Amino acid sequence: MPSKSTIVKIGAVAGLGTGIVCLVDGLLWDLVPVNKYQGMFWLSFMPLILFFMREPQERKYLGNMLVSFVAGLLWGLVALAAIVVLAPLGVVPLDIVIDLVICGLIVLVHKGLLGGTPFNAVACVFLGFAETLGCMTTSFPLAGQLVAPGTLNGLDLLVVFAWGAAVTFALSWLCDALIGKLVFKGKAPQDTPPAGGGNGPQ
């Protein structure tokens, strides 16, 4: 078990790496002249949030997150089809199909049937599902304004999520590298997990 001072050093160095990557990311979002996703910077943080909620944090899990998010987008399309078909029947049948059936199936399929596959990141499935319904059925916040439903599509959401996943990978790698060089001098203790979420110093 590392000492308190070592834990503080890890946090400080990881914070430095995180700040550097987020700064570069933010500048790219703000300064690239042609960027239709400029107002969606906040949404690109979703992969980062989900990655750091997982223990242990391993960069290889980002692949699971990405394909599971795509699956969530497809579940969202199923829900949209249900809305088109069932809307004339009222909200109760619609809620039963979307909330009970589809949400229940998402957990059954991705936690149960596909639990041992790359499609097992249930939180990312639900994120893709929710974002699809959010941008296709309600006004969506973009660049300080509410845009009309359907302005963004699943491909737009996938691009933003993939970008966020790439930023998360870079952030994790840089944090591990800095911690290995500055805290452990290239030799991390065997019982200390890498704070950046990767495979630790090599």
Buried (B, 14 or more C-beta within 10 A) or exposed (E): EBEEEBBEBBEEBBEBBBEBBBEEBEEEBEEEEEEEBBBBBEBBBBBBEBBBEBEEBBBEBBEBBBBBBBBBBBBBBBBBEBBEEBEEEEEEBBEEBBEEBBBEEBEEBBEEEBEEEBBBBBBBBBBBBBBBBBBBBEEBBBEEEEBEBEEBEBEBBBBBBBBBBBBBBBBBBBBBBBBBEBBBEEEBEEEBBBBBBBEBBE
